[in-house]
């Protein structure tokens, strides 16, 4: 099972909202961006805060399997093991 299999729409990611600091955000979209050199698939993950509706995103498998980029609106990198 790959890391990307955990990231599906309507699941929550324990990652604080950049606007209201709510402790988890809803995964609202998973868009395939292409393949990495290690044959893993790269995805853009879009998040929405259930409290204030602020949005954020990051790249999953950024260059290789199991690597996340920093989010678009913070300088933090999501912990890929915190999908609820």
N, C-alpha and C positions, 0 to 999 in steps of 0.2 A: 504494500500500500504506500503510495507516495504522499508527501506532505500536502500537495495540492488537493488531494481527495478530501481532506478535512475542511477545506474552504469552499463551502457551498452557500448559496443564497439562503437567507433566513436564519442562519446560525449566528451566534454572537462571538465576538472576539474581545477578550479582556484587554482593552487598550483605551486609555483615557481620551475623552473628547477634548479637542483643542479650544473649544468655546466655553463649555460649562463644567468640564472636568468629570462628567459622568464616567463611571469606571469601565463600561463596556459599550461597544458599538455593534450595530447590526450589519452583517455582510449583505449588501444589496445587489452587487454585480460582480461577476468573475468573467473577465474578457481575455481570451487567449491572444498573446502578442507574437508568438513564434516559438522557435526552438533554440535552446542553448547548445553550445559546442559539446556538452556532456549528454546530449540527447534528451534532456529534461525540457518540459514545456514551460515557457515564461507566461505569467498572467498579471493583468492589472486587477487589483482587488479594490472595489469601492465600498466605503463604509458610510453609514448614516447613524447619527446619535439618536436614540429613541426619545431622549428628553427634549433637546432643543432643535433637532433636525439638521444640525450642521453636518457637512460632508467632508470626507477625507479619502485618500487613496494611497496605495503603495504597490510596489512591484514584488510579486512572489516568484521565487526561483530566479532572482536577479543575477544572471550569469552562470549559476549552477543550482542544482537541487538543494532546497532547504535554506536558501539565503533570501532575506527580505531587505528591500531598500528602506531608507527612512521615509516616513510618510510625507505627503505633499504639504501639509500644514504645520508639521512639528519637526523637530530635529531628532525625534525618537524613532527607533526601529521596533516594530511589533515583535512580541515573543510568539513564535509560530506554534508553541505548545499550549497556548491559552485560548484555543477555540472551544467554545462551550456548546 
